[in-house]
Amino acid sequence: MAGRIPQQFIDDLINRADIVDVVDSRVALKKRGKEYVACCPFHNEKSPSFTVSQSKQFYHCFGCGAHGTALGFIMEFERLEFVDAVEALAAEYQIEVPREGGFDRPQDDKRPIFDVLEKAANSYAAELKKNERAISYLKNRGLSGEIAKEFQLGYAPDSWDFILAQYGNTNETKASCLKAGLSIEKNPSKHYDRFRDRIMFPIRDRRGRCIGFGGRILDKGEPKYLNSPETPVFHKGEELYGLYEARKAVKDLSRIVIVEGYMDVVALAQHGIKYAVATLGTATSTSQISKLFRVVPELIFCYDGDAAGKKAAWRALENSLNELRDGVQARFLFLPDGEDPDTLIRQEGQQAFEQRLDNATPLSDFLLQHISDSLDLTSADGRARLSEQAKPLISKIQDGVFKDLLLDQLSKMVGLSSTHLQQHMPSEQQASQPRQTLQQQNNTLKKHQISMTPTRLIIALLIQYPELASQCELPLSVRQANMPGLPLLIQLYDTINQTKATASSVLLERWRDSNDEPVLSKLLQWDIPGAEVTADQLKLINDAFANLINKIRESRLQELLNKSRTDTLNEAEKQELSELYKPR
């Protein structure tokens, strides 16, 4: 099992990451004053209430309350656990995640699954080299040894226990094979290999780890393609075959072609088009499209030109609409009847195929053409029905230039101004709560706001401006006092000085999932009057410490006075009471 990720590495990673870059690569941000804004990716809204602060390295949505650091955003946006999010963020900066002694999550059973999948991939690849029938099949499909090696193609022998005999010798390893989807359990005492007599295509995640397989039958038989089942590491609605290989082969990807089959991906790569990916036997999902738009600005969906291809393309279009925004585009390429990317690229070569890609149909044209194909646009009724069917689809697209241009295109087809069309655009169904007005947002903040005290002001100043900790001293009386909030203040002050942390986001992550994290998040969002200038920040925190010390004195004075009314003070307490009465 993997060791724990060093805390210093996590601190350095968060320091290095810019939350604006992290969020903007997933959600288009617009500059507004000191902050960046967007429509919240965590609930549906028409006007932006999602803000990102570059200075605080923090995001917050006034609509649904989502908030956090760059790491927190990745966890929520991509639905990842903490360790997986650290690894994903590190991958974006091409940094290897180190591990130290000990164990991070005792309940994490994914490591044995990854291990056995990688061993299986190596075994299948080695077996391919020995099997002339499998080699002949690939050669007849026009594939070279080099491309087979690049994608680590393999062969699963026609055996019931090829994998189990090697890697399922104990109850523990047998369980790993079962969890990895490499074997099937007929009964507790009878397991057998899932893949037999098939060309094997390893499916890899963004880090290059084998997470599953696609297996193609060599001769006639059903099913033609057999995929790994859903496992703890493999979710076919979210993964894409060939994405890891495409990112590895092309340094600066600008577009990705989405095809339907594994062999299409490999054949295209064989002929120089190394930026194709395939869905895993399912329609292209919103999750997959979102993942791809975080990698490239242009997607080209490549389908057969028959009715089934058009139907699959339309589903892809529908799933793309919520992901469209200014700066990204989707297009559609329909192939001649009876052809697929594998056969066509072998017939006409790279240049001709890329010419087809360059001339692919824009999503806007496909959308309007598909709807209008069955309508009579020479009649008022036909144009009205076009508008009625198109507007709900267009309303799903994020506001921006692309959406406006699509409305203009529709307006020319129906003979109405885009302004008139926009007046009748349907409202989106709100996924969580209705969008709040600015006044409602302010009321919400006031409702949940915590009162300003000297302790909270000091904590707010430290979390927002960590460098203050090295410029002021924590009085001994504060360390010795017993008042609410002081343990957090002391811990924060000491943590900053011990770690030399200079970023708010680094500190906030150290309190992740603790009872104090919500308080720190609120205080990080506070706008502190008079704290805009560095020199004033030091004065503010020194004044706050002075007020806190007075508050501690008053609290102790009241405590001793209360005791004196019911009991006799000892000599030390009398002396302390006398000192507290002295003017300061």
N, C-alpha and C positions, 0 to 999 in steps of 0.2 A: 504494500500500500504506500502511496506517496506520502512524503513527509510534509510537515507544516511549511507554509510559505512564510518566510521571514517578514516580521512587521516592518523592518527598515525598507525592504523592497517595496511593500505596499505603499509606504509613505512616499518613497521616491517616485513611484509610478504615478500616484495622484498628483504629486508636485509637477511632474512632467506633462501630464495630460491637461489640455485646455478644454473646459467643459463646452465652450462655444463650438469648437471643432467636433467634439464628440456628438453633441446634439445635432449640429447642422448637417452632419453626414447622414443623419437619419430623419430629421425634420427640418424643413427649410425655415431658417430664422431671418427676421428683418430687424435692422438696427432701429431702435427708438430711444432717443436720449442716451443715457448711460447704459441701458440694457438692451437685450434682444428679445423679440416676441415672436410667437407663433400660435396657431391653433393647437390646443393641447392634444397630444397623441394618445392620452389615456381616457378621454371622453369626447364625444362629438360636440362640436360647437361651431358657430358661424363666424364669430369674431374672436380674435386672439385674447386669451387671458393667461396664457402660459409665458412666463418670463424667465430669462436666463441672465444672471449677473456674472460678468467676466471678472470683476474685481473680487467678488466673494466666492466665485467658482461654485455657484449654487443655482438650482432651478426651483421654481415654485409656480403652481397653477392656482389662481384665485378662484377658479370654477370648481375643481374637484378636490383641491388640497394636496395634490401630489407634490413632493418636494424631495430634494436630496442633492448629492454630489454627482460628478461624472460617473463614478462607479455605481452609485445608486440608480442613475438613469439607465445604464446598460442592464442592470438587474431587472428593472421594471419593464423596460421597453422590449427586451429580448427574452424575458421570463427565465432568467438564469439564477442559479444559486451563487452565493458570494464568491466561492473559489473559482467557479466557471467564469464569472464576470471579470475577476482579476486576470484570468488567462486570456479572455477575449480582448480586454483593454490592452494587455501587454502585446498581444498579437498585432494590434493596430500600429504599434510603435516598433514592431519587429524586435521585441525583447523576449528573451528566454526567461521563463519563470523558475527561479531557483527553489530548492527544497532543503529543509534542514531536518535534523533528527526529530523523532516523535511522529505523531500521526494527527492529520487535520480533522477528519471526520470518521470516527470508528464505524459508523453505520454505513459508510459509503462502500458499496460493493461493486462499483463500476470498474475498478482497476483490473480485477481478474477477467472481466468481460473484454476489455480492450486488449489484454494480453493474449487471450485465446483467439480473438479475431485476427490479430496480427500474425500469430503463428499459423492460423489456417490459411491466410492470404499467402504466406511464404510457402506453405506446403502445396497449395494449389498451383502457384507459379512454377515450383520445381517439378510438379507432376506434368505440367503442360510440355515441358522440354523433352519428356520421355515418351509422350503419346503421339505417334505419327498421325493417327486419325484426327486428333484435335488440331495438330499443326496444319494438316492439309485443309481442314475446314477453314481456318483463319486465312490461309494463303489464297484459297478460292474466293474468299471475300475481299481480297485485295489488301490484306493487312501484312505489314512487315514485322520482323522480329523486334526492330527498334521501337515501333509504336506499341507492340505488345508489352515490352519491358517498361515503357514510359507509363502505361496505365496498369502495370502489374497484372495483366490478364493471366488466368490460370485455368486449370481443368480439374473438375471433381470426378474421380474415377467412379465406375459403375460398381460401387461397393456400399454395403449397408453400414460399415463401421470404419471407413477410411480416417475420418477425423476422430471418432471416439476411441479407436484403437491407439492413437497417438496421444490424445490430450484428455481422455475421459476415463483414466484408469482408477481414479479414486472417487469417492462420493462427492468430494469438494469440486474436483475438476469436471466431473460429469454434470454437476449443477451449473458450473460456469458455461459449459457447452450449451446446455438447455436455455439458460438466461440469454446467451448470445444469439440464439436462434439457429445455431449450427446443427442441433439435433432435435428430435421429436420424441416425446415420451408416450409410448403405447400403453404401458402400465409401469408401476414403480420399479419393476425389475427388468423392463425391456425398453431400451432406448435405441434409436437408429439415426443415421445421418439424414439431414434434410435434403442436401444437394447431392445428386448422383448423376454421373454421365452428362455433365453440363460444362460449357465454357463459363468461367467465373469472372465477374466484374466487381472488384472491390470498390465499395462506396466509402469515401473519406470525408471527414468533417473539415472545418477550416484550418485545423492544426495538422492535418494530414493523417490523423488516426483512422484506422479502419473501423467503421461502425456497423457495416452490414455488407451484404452481397446481392448482386443480381446474377441469376444463372440462366443461360440460354441453352435449350436443347439442341443437340447436334443434328439429329435426324428428325423424322416426324414424331410428334408426340404432344401431349398436353400436360401442363400448360407450356406454351412456347417459352415464356419467361417466368421465372420463379424468383420472387424477392424475399429477403429476410422479413420475418414478422416484426411487429412493434416490439421493441425491447427497451430496457432502461437507457440505452445509448442511441437508439435508432427510432426516429419518428419520420416516416416517409413523407408526410405532408409538409415537413419543414426543410428536408434535405434535398440536395440536387447532385446528381451524378456528374462528375467532371469539373465542378467548380474549383476544387482544390488544384487540380491539374492545370486548369486555365489560368489561375492566378500565379501559379508557379512558372508556366511557360511564357506568359506575356507580362512584361514588367509594368506597363502602363495600360491597363485595360480601358478601352473607351466604349465598347459595346459587347453585349453577350447575346448569342443566338440560343433560343430555347427550342429543343427538338423533343421528339417523343421516345426515342430508343437509345439504349447504351451504344449499340453498334453505329448509330448515326454520329454520336459524339466522337467515337474513335476513328471512324472513316473520315470525318471532316478534319480531325487533327492530322491524320495521315497525309492529307492533301493540303496542309498549310493553314487551315482554319482552326486555330487552337483556342478559340473562345466560345465553344459550344457547350451547353449543359443539357441534361435531360431530367425531366420529372420521373418519379419512380412508380410508374404504372397508374398514376392518378392525374386528375386535372391540375393545372398550375394553380396553386393556392395563393391567397393574399399574403400569407407568411413567406412563401418562397419569393414572390414578386418584391415584397418589402426588403428581403435579404439581398436580392440582386441589385435593387436601386441604391443600396448602401455601398455597392461595389462599383457600379458603372452608371452613367447617366442615360444610356440607351439600351433598350431591350428589343429584340426582333423575335417574334413568335413565328416559328416555321412549321406549317402544317400541310397535309395533303389538301388538294383543291376540291375533294368530294364533300358530300353533305356532312359526313362524320367529322372531317377536318374543319369545316366551317362552324360546326356546333362546338367543337373543342376550342376554337379560336374565340368564339363569342363568350364562352365561359371565362377564358383568360382575360378578355376585355373587361367583363363585369368585375372580376377580381382585381383588376388593375386600377379602377377608377379612384378608389379612396387613396391610392398611393401616388397618383399623379400630382405634380406641382411644377411650377416654373423651374426650368433647369434640367428636367428629365423628360424622356419621351419613349413611347412604345409604338412599334410598327409591326405589320403582319405580312409574311411572305407565304403565298399559296403556291404549291408545286404543281407541275403538270400531272394529269391523271396517270395513275399507275407508278408514279415515281416517289421516292423518299430521299432524304439527304444522302444516304449511303449510296444508292444507285446513281443519283444525279451527279454527285461530285466526281464519281469515277468516270462518268461519260464526258463531262464538259470541263472538268478541272477547276482549280482555285479561282482563276481570274473571272471566268464566266459566272461561277456561283456567287462570288462577291459582288458582281454587277447586279445580280438578282437582289442581293441583300441591300445594296445601295438604293434600289428602286422599290423597296418594300412599301406597302401601303401604310400611310400614317393612321394612327388609331382614330383620329377624328373622321377621316374619310371612311374607314371601315364601319364605324359606328353608324354614321348617317346613311351609308349605302345599304347596310344590312337591314336597317329599319325600313327604308324607302323602297326596297326591292319588291315588296308585296303591296305597295300603295300606289294609287294613281295621283301623282303630284300635279296633274293638270286640273284636278278638281279641288274645290275649297275644302271638301270633306277629307280628302287624302292629305292635304297639307296640314290640316288641323290635327289629324291623327298622328302625323309625323312629329309635330310639336308636342303632342300629348305624351308620346312614347319616349321622345328624346330628352325632354326636360328633367324627368326624375333621375336619369342617368347622369346628365351633365351636372346636376346639383350636388352629386357626390364628390366632384372634383374640387380640390382646394382652390379658394379664390386666388386669382392672378391673371396674368396676361394670356396664358394658354386657355383658360376657361372663357375669358372674354372673346378670344378669337373663334373658339368653337361656337359660342353663341352667335357671333356675327355670321358664321358659315350657315348655321341653322336659319337665321333670320332671312338670308338671301333665298334659301330654298322654300320657305313658307310665305315670303312676301310681307313680313312684318319687321319693324325696327327691333334691334337687339334690346333697346331700352324697354319697349313694350313687352317683349318676351320675358325680360328679367323681372318685370313687375309681377308676373304670374309664375315665377319659379317656385316649386314646392319647398316647404321648410323641411329640413332634415329632422328625423325622429331623434330626440336626444337620448343618448345611450345611458346617461346617468341622471344628472339633474339639469334643469333648464339653465341656459346661460344667464349669468348674473349681470345686472347693470353695474356701473361703477359705484353707485351709491350702495347697492346691495353688497358688493365686494367689501367696501369700507365698513359696512355694518357687520359683516361676517368677521372681519379682522378685529373689530372692537369687541365683538361678543367673545371671541376666543383669546383676546389679548390678556396678558398677565401684567399686573401693576408694576410700575418702575420703583425699585428699591435700590439702595446703594449696592447691595450684594449683586443684584441682577445687572445693574449698570456696569459694574466691574467685569462680570462674566461676559457681558455683551461686548465690551471693549476688548477683552482678551481674545474672544473667539473671532472677532472681526479684524483685530489688529494685533496678532500674536507677538509682534516685535516689542510691544509695550512691556511684556513680562521681564525682559532683560533691562529695562530702563527704570523700573520701580521696584521697591522692596515690599515683601509681604510682611506686615508688622507681626511681631510675636503674639500680641494680644489677639490678633485674628486667628492665628493657629491654635491658641489655647481656648478660644471662646466656643460655646456650645449654642449655635444658632442655626435655624434652617437655611440651607443653601451654602453654608461655609465649607462643608466637605467637598462639594463640587468645585467651588472657587479654588480651594487649596490644591485639589488634584489637577485642575486645569493649569494653574500657574506652574506647578512643579513639572507637569508633563511638557509644557512648552520649553521650560529651561533645560530639562534633561534631554529632550530630543532635538532641541534647536529648531522646532517646527516654525515655519514662516507662512504657512498657508492654512486658511480656515478649513478647507475641504479635508486636509490631512487630519486635522484635529477631530472634525466631525466623524470621520470614518472610524477613529479609535473608540468612539462611543456608540458605534452601530449596535442596535438591538439592546442597548442598556436602558434602564429606567430614566436616565437623564438625557437621552438623545432627543426626545421631543422638545424639552426645554431649550437645549442648545440650538436646535433648528429654529425655534421661534426667535431666540435672541440674535441669531445670525441675520435674521431678516429685519431686525429693528433698524429704523433710520434714526441714528443718534444725533440730536441737534448739536451743532457746533463741532462735530468730529470730522469735518471735511479737511481741515488743515492738520498736518502732522504734529506741529507744536501744541495745538489745542488738545489733541488726544491725550498727551501726557498730563496736561493740566486737569483734564476731565477725570482721569483715573486717580490722580493724587487727591483731588477734591472728594471723589467718591470714597476713597480709603479713609479720608479724614471724617467724612460723614458716618462711615461704617463704624469707625472706632468710637465716635460719640454715641452711636446707637448701642454698641456693645457695653459701653460704660453705663448708659442709662438703664439698660436691661439688667446689668449686674447690681446696680444701685437699688433698683426696684426689688430685685430678688432678696437682697440683704435686709431691706426695710420690711418686707413682708415677713421674713423669718423673725425679725426682732419683735414683731407684734405678738408672736405666739411662742417664742422660745428665746433663750439667752444666747447671745453671740459669744463665740470664744474670742480670745485676745487677737488672733490673726484676722478674724472677720471684723472686729472693731477697728483695727488698724486700717484694713482695706476700705471700710466704710468711710473713715476719716479722710483717706486719700481721695476717694471718689467725690467727696464733698468740696474738695479744694477747687478753686476756679482754674480753668485752663486758658 
